[in-house]
Amino acid sequence: METSPVLPPPATESPTPWNWARQNLFSTWYNSILTIVCLIVAFQTIKGIIVWATTKAQWRVLEANLPLFFAGRFPSESYWRLWIVAGIIALLGGLTWGNIQREERLWNPPTLILLGTAVVGAVISPIDLTSRFYLLGIIIATAASYVIGRQINPKIMGWMPAVWVLSFPIVLWLIKGGLGLTEVSTNDWGGLVLTLFLAVISIVLSFPLGVLLALGRQSSLPVVRLLSTLYIEIIRGLPLIGILFLGQVMLQLFLPPEYPKLDRVIRAIAGLTLFSAAYLAENVRGGLQAVPRGQIEAARSIGLNTPLLTILIVLPQALRIVIPAIGGQFIGLFMDTSLLSLFGMLELIGISRAVLANPSYIGRYAEVYIFVGIIYWIFCYSMSLASRKIERSLGVGQR
């Protein structure tokens, strides 16, 4: 019996940058032309941006108003309270992130790039020497807590959500004051502090409300299902600006006359929470419908009642499925806080408008809004990165 000769393996070129470019960018004559045109356009665009940023832009508007962008009109003698709040969040965030990253290398490239960028930014930032030391201390504390979080037993780290919840009263006390600290009116809150406070509280409140609405819409009780459906469809049929107007202007009209006037921050949180919960409910409902019917039948066959079935079997799988949608919803909610500037609240966009109203900085729109846009991008990208990491750790789309 004649056997075929054994052939050598096909020759492969080493994966050099030039080989990659030749296969992907210059594979045909029209791809080559398109690549060259795109490179020319990109070069001219980047060159124009660099020339503008180094010769024409007047960055003094940012240096002179940096405290306003980050803390609004918060009293400067109480800035130490905000630094403590930042330290608490950095420590807890480092522990949480370290636990999530425990299966990866200690100092992987993304982490090193992030840490290096933070250190360089703290060193070259146009802030006073004391604030620079505070910022460097927070960065070091974050890196140390990240390392510690990788070493702690995951069972112990399971209590981190409770620790985050318990830290909230301390954070609120430091920002608001009282009980030994000088009270700071919410009218003096502003900038990044107000934006983060509104976004975080609205996210925390809208999530359980959205889950309850999704379960209510799937309920077998007609009244619960009808009320949940009406709420979701009515809120989704209104623009967010209308909901915020109702919260800021008309919410007080629905309360008894003797009821104290609600703080405008509370009214803003109420509007953002009610709006976001309706959209979140539909995302969660999609996850509930994606849970295989066999899972529910198997749970009932071993004697689980409806509450246990929902909490232990259905919800964990449904929420795991819709993590990308929930992450996108939270990012959208964070950016939606910018609409509150229309109602006179001095969050990031409101502070920007107040700064640009100063006759000394008229026309400096590009510098201010680029800076604010970078801040929004940093937080939104961080949320997106955390969402993707949670997806990978839970194996979303893989198993």
C-alpha positions as a printed Julia matrix, in Angstrom:
399×3 Matrix{Float64}:
   0.0    0.0    0.0
   1.48   3.29  -1.1
   1.57   6.01   1.54
   1.6    9.7    0.84
   4.83  11.5    1.71
   4.99  13.5    4.9
   5.04  17.16   3.95
   6.79  19.82   6.03
   4.58  22.34   7.82
   3.72  25.43   5.78
   6.19  28.24   6.09
   4.91  31.08   8.23
   6.33  34.54   8.48
   7.26  35.91  11.86
   4.49  38.13  13.28
   6.39  41.4   12.89
   4.59  44.77  12.71
   5.5   45.04   9.03
   3.96  41.61   8.25
   0.78  42.59  10.13
   0.58  45.91   8.26
   1.16  44.22   4.9
  -1.63  41.7    5.55
  -4.17  44.12   7.02
  -3.4   47.6    5.71
  -1.59  47.1    2.38
  -3.05  43.81   1.16
  -4.41  45.35  -2.09
  -3.81  48.52  -4.04
  -7.09  50.14  -2.9
  -6.44  49.18   0.73
  -3.03  50.81   0.41
  -4.54  54.03  -0.96
  -7.2   54.08   1.77
  -4.56  53.49   4.47
  -2.35  56.31   3.18
  -5.3   58.73   2.99
  -6.39  57.84   6.53
  -2.84  58.29   7.83
  -2.59  61.73   6.21
  -5.94  62.82   7.66
  -5.04  61.45  11.1
  -1.65  63.16  11.02
  -3.11  66.52  10.05
  -5.82  66.23  12.72
  -3.41  65.28  15.49
  -0.99  67.98  14.38
  -3.75  70.61  14.5
  -4.81  69.5   17.98
  -1.24  69.61  19.29
  -0.59  73.04  17.77
  -3.81  74.42  19.23
  -3.2   72.87  22.67
   0.38  74.17  22.91
   0.17  77.6   21.26
  -3.41  78.87  21.14
  -5.31  77.33  24.06
  -5.37  79.31  27.3
  -5.32  76.69  30.04
  -5.16  79.28  32.79
  -8.96  79.09  33.0
  -8.6   75.56  34.36
  -5.73  76.31  36.72
  -7.54  79.28  38.24
 -10.83  77.45  38.71
  -9.67  73.91  39.52
 -11.21  73.91  43.05
 -14.55  74.96  41.55
 -14.56  72.1   39.07
 -13.93  69.52  41.77
 -15.67  70.92  44.86
 -17.85  73.82  43.78
 -18.32  76.41  46.5
 -17.48  73.95  49.26
 -15.62  75.91  52.01
 -11.87  75.72  51.42
 -11.18  75.29  55.15
 -13.21  72.03  55.01
 -11.45  70.51  52.02
  -9.79  68.02  54.39
 -13.2   66.37  54.77
 -13.39  65.77  51.03
  -9.88  64.3   51.05
 -10.94  61.87  53.79
 -13.98  60.9   51.7
 -11.73  60.32  48.7
  -9.43  58.22  50.88
 -12.3   56.04  52.15
 -13.56  55.45  48.6
 -10.01  54.73  47.38
  -9.37  52.18  50.13
 -12.65  50.33  49.6
 -12.3   50.55  45.83
  -8.76  49.17  45.96
  -9.83  46.24  48.15
 -12.76  45.45  45.86
 -10.74  45.73  42.66
  -7.92  43.65  44.09
 -10.36  40.87  44.98
 -11.84  40.95  41.47
  -8.32  40.79  39.94
  -7.05  38.03  42.26
  -6.81  35.48  39.42
  -4.63  37.72  37.24
  -1.05  38.9   37.53
  -0.35  41.31  40.38
   0.85  44.17  38.2
  -0.6   43.59  34.75
  -0.03  46.24  32.05
  -3.44  48.02  32.38
  -2.99  48.36  36.15
   0.57  49.65  35.78
  -0.51  52.17  33.12
  -3.37  53.38  35.31
  -1.13  53.7   38.37
   1.62  55.45  36.42
  -0.84  57.89  34.85
  -2.3   58.71  38.26
   1.15  59.37  39.77
   2.26  61.54  36.83
  -1.04  63.42  36.93
  -0.66  64.08  40.66
   2.91  65.36  40.2
   2.26  67.72  37.28
  -1.27  68.84  38.24
  -1.58  72.6   38.92
  -2.62  72.25  42.58
  -1.03  73.41  45.81
   1.65  71.34  47.51
  -0.61  70.14  50.34
  -3.26  68.87  47.93
  -0.54  67.18  45.89
   0.63  65.26  48.96
  -2.97  64.31  49.75
  -3.44  63.03  46.21
  -0.2   61.03  46.22
  -1.16  59.54  49.59
  -4.52  58.43  48.21
  -2.83  56.83  45.19
  -0.42  54.93  47.46
  -3.29  53.85  49.73
  -5.23  52.62  46.68
  -2.26  50.58  45.44
  -1.68  49.1   48.91
  -5.35  48.18  49.37
  -5.33  46.64  45.87
  -2.47  44.33  46.92
  -4.17  43.52  50.24
  -7.48  42.8   48.53
  -5.82  40.08  46.45
  -4.69  38.29  49.6
  -7.93  38.37  51.59
 -10.12  35.28  51.6
 -13.0   35.65  49.09
 -15.46  34.6   51.79
 -14.41  37.59  53.87
 -14.54  39.85  50.83
 -18.16  38.75  50.41
 -18.93  41.3   53.14
 -17.61  44.2   51.04
 -21.08  45.29  49.85
 -22.1   45.67  53.5
 -18.92  47.66  54.2
 -19.72  49.97  51.27
 -23.23  50.51  52.66
 -21.9   51.2   56.17
 -19.4   53.71  54.81
 -22.16  55.83  53.28
 -23.33  57.48  56.55
 -19.7   58.41  57.31
 -19.24  59.9   53.83
 -22.52  61.81  54.08
 -21.58  63.12  57.52
 -18.22  64.35  56.25
 -19.74  66.12  53.25
 -22.89  67.46  54.89
 -21.47  68.17  58.35
 -23.26  68.25  61.7
 -22.5   66.3   64.89
 -19.35  68.28  65.6
 -18.57  69.38  62.05
 -19.56  72.66  60.45
 -22.66  72.07  58.35
 -22.29  72.79  54.65
 -25.47  73.65  52.74
 -26.22  71.66  49.62
 -26.26  75.01  47.79
 -22.48  75.0   48.26
 -22.06  71.5   46.86
 -20.92  71.5   43.29
 -18.58  70.27  40.63
 -17.4   66.69  40.61
 -18.46  66.15  44.25
 -22.1   66.88  43.45
 -22.03  64.92  40.19
 -20.65  61.8   41.88
 -23.02  62.11  44.84
 -26.08  62.39  42.58
 -24.95  59.55  40.31
 -23.94  57.1   43.04
 -27.07  57.58  45.17
 -29.34  57.39  42.12
 -27.63  54.2   40.92
 -27.86  52.56  44.35
 -31.55  53.43  44.72
 -32.65  52.71  41.15
 -31.18  49.2   41.05
 -33.41  47.55  43.71
 -36.41  49.58  42.51
 -35.84  48.43  38.94
 -35.5   44.79  40.03
 -38.77  45.03  42.01
 -40.54  46.58  39.02
 -39.26  43.83  36.72
 -40.48  41.16  39.15
 -43.77  43.01  39.49
 -44.28  43.03  35.73
 -43.67  39.27  35.7
 -45.93  38.71  38.71
 -48.97  36.42  38.54
 -50.96  38.95  40.62
 -52.95  41.11  38.15
 -52.92  44.25  40.3
 -49.15  44.14  40.88
 -48.49  43.4   37.22
 -50.79  46.21  36.05
 -49.31  48.84  38.39
 -45.74  47.88  37.49
 -46.53  47.96  33.77
 -48.26  51.34  34.04
 -45.34  52.86  35.92
 -42.74  51.53  33.48
 -44.62  52.56  30.34
 -45.56  56.01  31.66
 -42.04  56.87  32.79
 -40.48  55.51  29.6
 -42.9   57.63  27.62
 -41.64  60.86  29.2
 -38.31  62.61  28.52
 -35.85  62.81  31.39
 -35.93  66.6   31.32
 -39.67  66.43  32.04
 -39.14  64.05  34.96
 -36.47  66.32  36.41
 -38.79  69.32  36.0
 -41.51  67.48  37.91
 -39.03  66.6   40.64
 -37.52  70.07  40.98
 -40.66  72.18  40.59
 -43.81  70.13  41.15
 -42.86  67.37  43.6
 -43.36  69.69  46.57
 -46.93  70.43  45.38
 -47.94  66.79  45.93
 -46.82  66.84  49.57
 -48.92  68.11  52.52
 -48.57  71.87  53.2
 -47.08  71.22  56.64
 -44.41  68.95  55.16
 -40.94  70.59  55.18
 -39.57  71.67  51.84
 -37.48  68.96  50.23
 -33.85  69.72  49.53
 -33.15  70.25  45.84
 -30.51  67.5   45.88
 -33.12  65.04  47.2
 -35.54  66.13  44.48
 -32.87  65.66  41.82
 -32.06  62.17  43.12
 -35.77  61.31  43.13
 -36.15  62.32  39.47
 -33.04  60.43  38.32
 -33.96  57.33  40.34
 -37.55  57.11  39.13
 -36.48  57.57  35.52
 -33.6   55.12  35.59
 -35.57  52.45  37.48
 -38.11  52.16  34.65
 -35.43  51.45  32.03
 -33.52  49.19  34.39
 -36.69  47.18  34.99
 -36.98  46.38  31.29
 -33.33  45.28  31.17
 -33.85  42.98  34.14
 -37.11  41.67  32.66
 -35.18  40.61  29.59
 -32.84  38.65  31.84
 -35.77  37.04  33.67
 -37.25  35.86  30.39
 -33.87  34.43  29.32
 -33.64  32.07  32.31
 -34.37  28.54  31.03
 -37.75  27.2   32.04
 -36.13  23.95  33.12
 -34.28  25.78  35.89
 -37.57  26.96  37.39
 -39.21  23.56  37.09
 -36.2   21.85  38.67
 -36.3   24.28  41.6
 -40.0   23.68  42.13
 -39.47  19.93  42.0
 -37.18  20.09  45.05
 -39.74  22.07  47.01
 -38.56  25.69  46.74
 -41.33  28.23  47.23
 -41.7   31.3   45.01
 -39.6   33.76  47.09
 -36.7   31.31  47.44
 -37.0   30.33  43.79
 -36.75  33.97  42.76
 -33.9   34.95  45.1
 -31.73  31.83  44.79
 -32.36  30.59  41.25
 -33.95  33.13  38.92
 -32.5   36.52  39.92
 -28.81  35.5   40.04
 -29.0   34.05  36.53
 -31.08  36.96  35.17
 -28.76  39.63  36.56
 -25.72  37.76  35.28
 -27.19  37.77  31.78
 -27.96  41.51  31.72
 -24.71  42.81  33.26
 -23.74  44.6   29.99
 -27.13  46.3   29.77
 -27.07  47.31  33.44
 -23.55  48.71  33.05
 -24.69  50.78  30.09
 -27.69  52.02  32.05
 -25.49  53.15  34.93
 -23.13  54.96  32.56
 -26.11  56.71  30.98
 -27.39  57.73  34.41
 -24.0   59.2   35.32
 -24.03  61.35  32.18
 -27.69  62.31  32.69
 -26.73  64.25  35.82
 -25.49  66.97  33.45
 -29.12  67.9   32.7
 -29.49  69.24  36.23
 -27.44  72.28  35.19
 -30.63  73.48  33.47
 -32.2   73.83  36.93
 -29.37  75.88  38.42
 -27.5   73.01  40.07
 -23.75  73.55  39.91
 -22.57  70.06  39.02
 -19.79  69.72  36.46
 -21.66  71.29  33.54
 -23.28  73.89  35.79
 -19.88  74.9   37.18
 -18.53  75.09  33.63
 -21.3   77.48  32.62
 -20.68  79.57  35.74
 -16.95  79.79  34.98
 -17.57  80.73  31.35
 -19.96  83.47  32.47
 -16.99  85.24  34.09
 -15.93  88.09  31.78
 -12.28  87.06  32.25
 -12.93  83.68  30.62
 -15.43  84.49  27.9
 -14.75  82.43  24.79
 -12.77  79.7   26.54
 -15.41  77.08  25.72
 -13.03  74.57  24.13
 -10.61  74.42  27.06
 -13.35  74.08  29.68
 -15.5   71.54  27.89
 -12.52  69.4   26.83
 -11.46  69.23  30.47
 -14.99  68.36  31.63
 -15.32  65.81  28.82
 -12.11  64.1   29.93
 -13.47  63.84  33.49
 -16.7   62.28  32.24
 -14.75  59.89  30.01
 -12.49  58.74  32.86
 -15.43  57.78  35.08
 -17.54  56.29  32.28
 -14.62  54.24  30.98
 -13.86  53.05  34.52
 -17.45  51.87  34.89
 -17.26  50.15  31.51
 -13.98  48.49  32.48
 -15.44  47.25  35.78
 -18.51  45.92  33.96
 -16.37  43.98  31.47
 -14.24  42.59  34.28
 -17.33  41.37  36.13
 -18.58  39.8   32.89
 -15.33  37.9   32.43
 -15.22  36.76  36.05
 -18.79  35.43  35.78
 -18.25  33.96  32.32
 -21.03  35.95  30.66
 -21.43  34.7   27.08
 -19.0   31.82  27.62
 -20.82  29.33  29.84
